[in-house]
């Protein structure tokens, strides 16, 4: 099993009251899966992605990637797993404002083991996500949708085996959304495993969504 979530629990304090964002979640994700998790805002979807990706430590339970507990290693080992194995597409683009589009794509390589061929790979990804003409622009010069495309390209710079995407097409028009989903499908056909969370039921019902789960009040269930 590529990813195994075992009895995950995570709570936050809201107005001095505990809120369970992940409530006893058990989830297995196979190699080359394409999983979509559908749920309204506040259902716990983003928390679940953060737990799977090693960004948030669970209060209880375990996350295993290829049988190894993500949180059993040192901070350095956890960071290496995130950088070399996982591509994150966050809900917001989160680009570095002082870097150009091209430089933003190169950023993940600065934490990796090699930078060889990085510039050419960045250019190829910008072409794939349809924003090659903005290579030397700064984020402030881009629309929200264009920034989103840059963030999507950046997530693939290290050829991740696992892609965790939080509302990846939330600020894109329908045409661009279709283009980005086709890009995801191509990467899936090349072997990447996808976990996408969204509130968009149409996106969740796409023909490549091999498995769709619903999330509500921190709990997962079959759709």
Phi, psi and omega in degrees: 000132181290309180231134176226119176258125187237109176052046182290134175221135177213129178233154176234156176266125178233117183053044177067013179242137179287133177238124180278110177274334174224119190241092175057054184274128171242125184208127174249134181235121184277163173303132177067023174288158172227091187257131174244130178248120186255134178184157179286167175302135180086005182280346180109005184299312182296320177300317180299316178299317180296325177292313181299320185276003178076021177268333181232129179277133179289153173289328181206151178101180185225149171240118180250133171242116187052042174083357182253129180293121183302320186269006179278342183271179177284171177301322180295318180293320178296317179297323179294319177300314180298318185283322189261343186246328191242135171251122181260134168240105185280166182297329177244150188299320176054046176278154177280116189295336183269001179252148175288171177305311181299317180292325176298321178292326182286343187305315181301331181291336181291344178258358183263191185268343181215147177241003184299131178074009184297318183297317179293321179295318178300316179297321180294320179291321177298324177294317182296323181267007170076034182221029182299330182288351180257016186311315187259012178277159173262156183309323182295342180270001184252154171285169178299319179295323178292320176299322178299318179298320178299315181297323178293315177300318180301324183296341184255008184296328181259020180048061186294144174282331181236130177244121178250116188236122181257106182048057189294340181241021187300330182244028179250149174287170187299319180296313181293323177302315179297320179297316181293320178295323176297323175298316177299317182298321178297316179295324177296318179295337178274359173119354182287148176259131184244137167233111182245130173249140185200159171258000185272104183294331178292320178296319182293335182266011179302154188293344180263358179286093185294331181213134180234128176240153174257145175234133180209130179052040176079007181241143177260144174209159177295145182287000000 
